[in-house]
Amino acid sequence: MSTSNVLRLNDYRDRRSQRLRLAESLHRASPQRLALLGHVAEVCTITGADRAAVVWVDEYGPGIVHAHVVLDQLADRPRRVFPPEPLKRAWELGVPGALDEPGSTGTTNQSTLAVALGSDGTRAWFMISESVGPRAPLDSEARDRIMFLCGECSAVVLHRELDASPGVGSESDVEASDRFGGWPILKDLGGEDRDGLDGKKISQRFVIARLARMLVEDDLALPADRLGEQVARARREISAIVDEVGREGQLWLGVLDACEASRLDDLAKALVELGEAVEQQGHHNGALEFYRCAYDIAASIGLPLEAIDAARFSGRVYRRLAGWEESMRWYSLARGIGEAAGADSRTALVLVGLAEIQRGRGNLPGVREQLAVALPVAVRGDDAEALATVYASLCGLGPRKAPVLSLV
């Protein structure tokens, strides 16, 4: 028997644990999602599931399943599409209604567990787990524990408006819920002439940010016709000045193209690039909003490199504004993702950003200490940009001076 395609058990376990660690690092920006992920992970452990998630269905919509938090232990990129039928049957059993289908022993039937968590008035929420093969039926102890975990999830998702804890570098969910999607963009107007080119640009950026934020708030699942209508409307609104603003206008179109085609990978990258262009113009609120949208998308679909970039660039904006605590949070978030993903070159750049925070606060020994950590990481990553950045920062410190002895 050939063993060329046999996966060692320890390697299999390591991959599953590594995917969980990466998912935790990606969701750390949102305390709510991180809490849900912990419950989802335990359900996976109890049921032996390959994939589990907290999902919702719009009670007045077309029945699309929106994946809110997903843990996929078989794929590096979490599979976010779930069948609606088990959710419908679980809902018909009442709340909390549990549909348990362990599959048939000796067959290749997949196993499914779906639990109805309740409704917040517009969305019906569920916990769902599934495996590619059958499993043993759940015993009473396992079932009780799962129902307890589902109760914990229900407390989170059905009362989101009561959670006043801010995410990393963001305002509280309570405050955000009182405003409209993309509103931080308009804060850049400040003293700008609304009829001048900068004022017009900021107003049209809001159109782009509003669309991206709407997609994020719907957990990246919108009916194709509704999404198409929103993109067409955005194109009409920006058409008056898209050519006038040069490269930024092309970036707007790149975001709309990615939205229209539902290319979420390209959308995350386009939003990061747009955020950089806006940041270079000194419009910090707009840059932070685009970075946050990019981060939320990248975290949801499992794009660690784009998530790292969006997080470290957010840290850079806060650092330039002397918002040291917020900057530290975002850089630390990016570092955690980089370490979980094994992205050494990106991690080295993050460590340089953390060193720059120490420089900005006048802590030169802290800068040296941080760069001493960054250098071997950059070497390990074997990336010219990362190495050059670390060396440039070290050169900026100058030679280490010997201590001056006083005889007085």
C-alpha positions as CSV (number, residue, x, y, z in Angstrom):
1,M,0.0,0.0,0.0
2,S,1.4,3.4,-1.0
3,T,1.8,5.9,1.9
4,S,2.6,8.9,-0.3
5,N,-0.9,10.4,0.3
6,V,-1.2,9.5,3.9
7,L,-1.4,12.4,6.4
8,R,0.1,11.8,9.8
9,L,-2.4,12.2,12.6
10,N,-0.2,14.7,14.4
11,D,0.1,16.8,11.2
12,Y,-3.7,16.7,10.9
13,R,-4.2,17.8,14.5
14,D,-1.6,20.5,14.1
15,R,-3.3,21.9,11.0
16,R,-6.6,22.1,12.8
17,S,-5.1,23.8,15.8
18,Q,-3.2,26.2,13.6
19,R,-6.4,27.2,11.7
20,L,-8.1,27.8,15.1
21,R,-5.2,30.0,16.3
22,L,-5.3,32.0,13.0
23,A,-9.1,32.4,13.3
24,E,-8.7,33.6,16.9
25,S,-6.1,36.2,15.9
26,L,-8.3,37.4,13.0
27,H,-11.4,37.9,15.1
28,R,-9.6,39.5,18.0
29,A,-10.6,43.0,16.7
30,S,-14.2,42.2,17.7
31,P,-14.9,41.0,21.3
32,Q,-18.3,39.7,20.2
33,R,-17.0,37.6,17.3
34,L,-14.1,36.3,19.4
35,A,-16.5,35.2,22.1
36,L,-18.7,33.5,19.5
37,L,-15.7,31.8,17.9
38,G,-14.8,30.3,21.3
39,H,-18.2,28.7,21.6
40,V,-18.1,27.5,18.0
41,A,-14.8,25.9,18.6
42,E,-16.1,24.0,21.6
43,V,-19.1,22.8,19.6
44,C,-16.6,21.5,17.0
45,T,-14.7,19.6,19.7
46,I,-17.9,18.1,21.2
47,T,-19.3,16.9,17.9
48,G,-16.1,16.2,16.1
49,A,-17.3,18.6,13.4
50,D,-15.1,19.8,10.6
51,R,-16.9,23.1,10.3
52,A,-19.2,25.1,12.5
53,A,-20.6,28.6,12.5
54,V,-23.1,31.1,13.8
55,V,-25.3,32.2,10.9
56,W,-28.4,34.2,10.4
57,V,-31.2,34.5,7.8
58,D,-33.1,37.7,7.1
59,E,-36.7,36.9,8.1
60,Y,-38.0,39.3,5.5
61,G,-35.5,38.6,2.8
62,P,-34.9,35.9,0.1
63,G,-33.6,33.3,2.6
64,I,-29.8,33.7,2.0
65,V,-27.7,32.3,4.8
66,H,-25.3,34.9,6.2
67,A,-22.2,33.5,7.9
68,H,-21.4,35.6,10.9
69,V,-18.6,33.6,12.5
70,V,-17.1,30.5,10.8
71,L,-14.5,28.0,12.0
72,D,-13.5,25.7,9.2
73,Q,-10.9,23.1,10.3
74,L,-10.5,21.5,6.9
75,A,-9.8,24.6,4.7
76,D,-7.3,27.5,5.0
77,R,-10.0,29.7,3.6
78,P,-13.2,29.2,5.6
79,R,-16.2,27.9,3.5
80,R,-18.9,30.4,4.1
81,V,-21.8,28.8,2.2
82,F,-24.3,26.8,4.3
83,P,-27.5,25.0,3.2
84,P,-30.8,26.7,4.4
85,E,-32.8,23.4,4.7
86,P,-31.3,22.3,8.1
87,L,-31.9,25.8,9.5
88,K,-35.5,25.8,8.4
89,R,-36.1,22.4,10.0
90,A,-34.4,23.5,13.2
91,W,-36.6,26.6,13.3
92,E,-39.7,24.6,12.9
93,L,-38.8,22.6,16.1
94,G,-39.0,25.8,18.1
95,V,-36.5,27.9,20.0
96,P,-34.1,26.5,21.0
97,G,-34.8,23.8,18.4
98,A,-32.0,21.3,17.7
99,L,-31.9,19.2,14.5
100,D,-29.4,16.4,15.0
101,E,-28.5,14.3,12.0
102,P,-25.5,12.2,12.8
103,G,-25.5,10.3,9.5
104,S,-25.5,6.5,9.0
105,T,-22.6,4.4,10.3
106,G,-20.7,2.8,7.5
107,T,-21.8,5.3,4.9
108,T,-20.3,8.5,3.6
109,N,-23.3,10.6,4.6
110,Q,-22.3,13.8,6.3
111,S,-23.5,14.7,9.8
112,T,-25.2,17.9,10.7
113,L,-26.3,19.7,13.8
114,A,-28.4,22.9,13.6
115,V,-29.8,24.8,16.6
116,A,-32.2,27.7,16.4
117,L,-30.9,30.5,18.6
118,G,-33.9,32.9,18.3
119,S,-34.8,36.1,16.5
120,D,-33.8,39.7,17.1
121,G,-36.8,41.0,15.2
122,T,-35.3,41.0,11.7
123,R,-32.8,38.1,11.7
124,A,-33.2,34.5,12.7
125,W,-30.0,33.2,14.2
126,F,-28.6,29.6,14.2
127,M,-25.6,27.5,15.3
128,I,-24.7,24.9,12.7
129,S,-22.0,22.3,12.6
130,E,-21.2,19.7,10.0
131,S,-18.7,17.0,9.1
132,V,-18.0,15.2,5.8
133,G,-18.8,11.8,7.4
134,P,-21.1,10.4,10.0
135,R,-20.6,10.4,13.8
136,A,-22.1,8.8,16.8
137,P,-25.3,10.3,18.1
138,L,-24.8,12.9,20.9
139,D,-25.3,11.6,24.4
140,S,-27.3,13.6,26.9
141,E,-24.2,15.3,28.5
142,A,-22.9,16.4,25.1
143,R,-26.3,17.7,24.1
144,D,-26.7,19.6,27.3
145,R,-23.3,21.3,26.9
146,I,-24.1,22.2,23.3
147,M,-27.4,23.8,24.3
148,F,-25.6,25.8,27.0
149,L,-23.1,27.0,24.4
150,C,-25.9,27.9,22.1
151,G,-27.6,29.9,24.9
152,E,-24.3,31.8,25.3
153,C,-24.3,32.5,21.6
154,S,-27.9,33.6,21.7
155,A,-27.1,36.1,24.5
156,V,-24.4,37.7,22.2
157,V,-26.2,37.9,18.9
158,L,-29.7,38.8,20.1
159,H,-28.5,41.7,22.3
160,R,-25.7,43.2,20.2
161,E,-27.0,46.7,20.8
162,L,-26.4,46.3,24.5
163,D,-22.7,45.6,24.1
164,A,-20.9,48.9,24.7
165,S,-17.4,47.4,24.6
166,P,-15.4,48.9,21.7
167,G,-13.5,46.9,19.2
168,V,-9.9,47.6,18.5
169,G,-9.5,51.1,17.4
170,S,-13.3,51.6,16.9
171,E,-16.1,53.3,18.7
172,S,-18.7,51.2,20.5
173,D,-21.3,49.2,18.8
174,V,-24.0,51.3,20.6
175,E,-22.6,54.5,19.2
176,A,-22.1,53.1,15.7
177,S,-25.6,51.8,15.6
178,D,-27.0,55.3,15.9
179,R,-25.2,56.4,12.8
180,F,-25.2,55.4,9.1
181,G,-22.7,53.2,7.3
182,G,-19.5,55.0,6.2
183,W,-20.2,58.1,8.3
184,P,-16.6,58.5,9.6
185,I,-15.6,59.5,6.0
186,L,-17.5,62.8,6.4
187,K,-15.6,63.8,9.4
188,D,-12.7,64.7,7.1
189,L,-14.7,67.5,5.7
190,G,-13.9,69.6,8.8
191,G,-13.1,73.0,7.4
192,E,-12.9,71.9,3.8
193,D,-14.8,73.8,1.2
194,R,-17.6,71.4,0.3
195,D,-17.7,72.9,-3.2
196,G,-13.9,72.5,-3.7
197,L,-12.3,69.5,-5.1
198,D,-11.3,68.0,-1.7
199,G,-14.8,68.5,-0.5
200,K,-16.2,66.7,-3.5
201,K,-13.7,63.9,-3.2
202,I,-14.6,63.3,0.5
203,S,-18.4,63.3,-0.4
204,Q,-17.8,60.7,-3.1
205,R,-15.6,58.6,-0.9
206,F,-18.6,58.3,1.4
207,V,-20.5,56.7,-1.5
208,I,-17.8,54.0,-1.8
209,A,-17.5,53.5,2.0
210,R,-21.2,53.2,2.4
211,L,-21.4,50.4,-0.1
212,A,-18.4,48.5,1.5
213,R,-19.8,49.0,5.0
214,M,-23.2,47.7,3.9
215,L,-21.6,44.6,2.6
216,V,-19.7,44.1,5.8
217,E,-22.8,44.6,8.0
218,D,-24.6,41.9,5.9
219,D,-21.8,39.5,6.6
220,L,-20.7,39.6,2.9
221,A,-23.9,38.0,1.6
222,L,-26.2,40.3,-0.4
223,P,-28.8,39.3,-3.0
224,A,-27.2,39.7,-6.5
225,D,-29.9,42.1,-7.6
226,R,-29.7,44.3,-4.6
227,L,-25.9,44.4,-4.8
228,G,-26.1,45.2,-8.5
229,E,-28.5,48.1,-7.8
230,Q,-26.3,49.6,-5.1
231,V,-23.2,49.4,-7.3
232,A,-25.0,51.0,-10.3
233,R,-26.2,53.8,-8.0
234,A,-22.7,54.4,-6.7
235,R,-21.3,54.5,-10.3
236,R,-23.9,57.2,-11.1
237,E,-23.0,59.3,-8.1
238,I,-19.2,59.3,-8.6
239,S,-19.4,59.7,-12.4
240,A,-19.3,63.5,-12.2
241,I,-15.8,63.7,-10.8
242,V,-14.2,60.2,-11.2
243,D,-12.0,61.4,-14.1
244,E,-11.2,64.7,-12.3
245,V,-9.6,63.1,-9.3
246,G,-7.2,60.9,-11.3
247,R,-5.7,57.8,-9.6
248,E,-8.1,57.9,-6.7
249,G,-11.0,57.7,-9.1
250,Q,-9.6,54.6,-10.6
251,L,-9.3,53.1,-7.1
252,W,-13.0,53.9,-6.6
253,L,-13.9,52.0,-9.8
254,G,-11.7,49.1,-8.6
255,V,-13.7,48.8,-5.4
256,L,-17.0,48.9,-7.3
257,D,-15.8,46.3,-9.9
258,A,-14.8,43.9,-7.1
259,C,-18.1,44.5,-5.3
260,E,-20.2,43.9,-8.5
261,A,-18.3,40.7,-9.3
262,S,-18.4,39.5,-5.6
263,R,-14.6,39.1,-5.7
264,L,-14.0,39.5,-2.0
265,D,-10.3,38.9,-2.2
266,D,-9.9,41.8,-4.7
267,L,-12.3,43.9,-2.7
268,A,-10.1,43.7,0.5
269,K,-7.0,44.5,-1.5
270,A,-8.7,47.4,-3.3
271,L,-9.9,48.9,0.0
272,V,-6.4,48.8,1.5
273,E,-5.0,50.5,-1.5
274,L,-7.7,53.1,-1.4
275,G,-7.1,53.7,2.3
276,E,-3.4,54.3,1.6
277,A,-4.2,56.9,-1.1
278,V,-6.6,58.7,1.2
279,E,-4.1,58.6,4.1
280,Q,-1.4,60.2,1.9
281,Q,-3.7,63.1,1.5
282,G,-3.9,63.6,5.2
283,H,-7.6,62.5,5.4
284,H,-7.2,60.2,8.4
285,N,-10.8,59.4,9.2
286,G,-11.4,58.2,5.6
287,A,-8.3,56.1,5.7
288,L,-9.3,54.4,8.9
289,E,-12.8,53.6,7.6
290,F,-11.4,52.0,4.5
291,Y,-8.8,50.1,6.4
292,R,-11.5,48.9,8.9
293,C,-13.7,47.7,6.0
294,A,-10.8,45.9,4.4
295,Y,-9.9,44.3,7.8
296,D,-13.4,43.1,8.4
297,I,-13.6,41.5,5.0
298,A,-10.1,39.9,5.2
299,A,-10.8,38.5,8.7
300,S,-14.1,37.0,7.6
301,I,-12.8,35.2,4.5
302,G,-9.4,34.2,5.9
303,L,-6.9,36.6,4.2
304,P,-4.2,37.1,6.8
305,L,-1.8,39.2,4.7
306,E,-4.5,41.8,3.8
307,A,-5.8,41.7,7.4
308,I,-2.2,42.4,8.6
309,D,-1.8,45.3,6.2
310,A,-5.1,46.9,7.1
311,A,-4.4,46.6,10.8
312,R,-0.8,47.9,10.7
313,F,-1.8,50.8,8.5
314,S,-4.5,51.7,11.0
315,G,-1.8,51.6,13.6
316,R,0.3,53.9,11.5
317,V,-2.6,56.4,11.2
318,Y,-3.2,56.5,15.0
319,R,0.6,56.8,15.6
320,R,0.8,59.8,13.3
321,L,-2.1,61.3,15.3
322,A,-0.3,60.5,18.6
323,G,-3.1,58.1,19.5
324,W,-0.6,55.8,21.2
325,E,-3.0,53.3,22.8
326,E,-5.1,52.8,19.7
327,S,-1.9,52.5,17.6
328,M,-0.5,49.9,20.0
329,R,-3.7,47.9,19.8
330,W,-3.8,47.8,16.0
331,Y,-0.1,47.0,15.7
332,S,-0.4,44.3,18.3
333,L,-3.4,42.8,16.5
334,A,-1.4,42.7,13.3
335,R,1.5,41.1,15.1
336,G,-0.7,38.3,16.4
337,I,-2.1,37.6,13.0
338,G,1.4,37.6,11.4
339,E,2.7,35.2,14.0
340,A,-0.3,32.9,13.7
341,A,0.0,32.9,9.9
342,G,3.8,32.5,9.9
343,A,4.1,35.7,7.8
344,D,7.6,36.7,9.0
345,S,8.2,39.5,6.6
346,R,4.9,41.2,7.4
347,T,5.5,40.6,11.1
348,A,8.9,42.3,10.9
349,L,7.2,45.4,9.4
350,V,4.7,45.4,12.2
351,L,7.5,45.2,14.8
352,V,9.1,48.3,13.1
353,G,5.8,50.1,13.5
354,L,5.8,49.2,17.2
355,A,9.3,50.5,17.5
356,E,8.2,53.8,15.9
357,I,5.6,54.2,18.6
358,Q,8.4,54.0,21.2
359,R,10.4,56.5,19.1
360,G,7.4,58.9,19.0
361,R,7.2,58.7,22.8
362,G,10.9,59.4,23.2
363,N,11.8,55.9,24.4
364,L,14.9,55.2,22.4
365,P,15.9,52.1,24.5
366,G,12.5,50.7,23.7
367,V,13.1,51.4,20.0
368,R,16.4,49.4,20.1
369,E,14.7,46.6,22.0
370,Q,11.8,46.3,19.5
371,L,14.2,46.4,16.5
372,A,16.3,43.7,18.0
373,V,13.3,41.5,18.0
374,A,12.4,42.6,14.4
375,L,15.7,41.9,12.8
376,P,15.8,38.1,13.1
377,V,12.2,37.9,12.1
378,A,13.0,39.9,8.9
379,V,16.0,37.7,8.2
380,R,13.8,34.6,8.6
381,G,11.2,36.1,6.3
382,D,13.9,36.7,3.6
383,D,12.1,39.7,2.2
384,A,14.2,42.7,0.9
385,E,11.6,45.3,1.9
386,A,11.3,44.1,5.5
387,L,15.1,43.8,5.9
388,A,15.6,47.3,4.4
389,T,13.0,48.8,6.7
390,V,14.5,47.3,9.8
391,Y,18.0,48.4,8.9
392,A,16.9,51.9,8.0
393,S,15.2,52.2,11.4
394,L,18.3,50.9,13.1
395,C,20.5,53.4,11.2
396,G,18.1,56.2,12.3
397,L,19.1,55.5,15.9
398,G,22.7,56.2,15.4
399,P,25.6,54.5,17.2
400,R,25.0,53.4,20.8
401,K,26.8,55.8,23.1
402,A,28.9,54.7,26.0
403,P,27.6,55.9,29.4
404,V,29.1,59.0,30.7
405,L,30.7,58.6,34.1
406,S,30.3,61.5,36.5
407,L,33.0,62.2,39.2
408,V,30.8,64.6,41.0
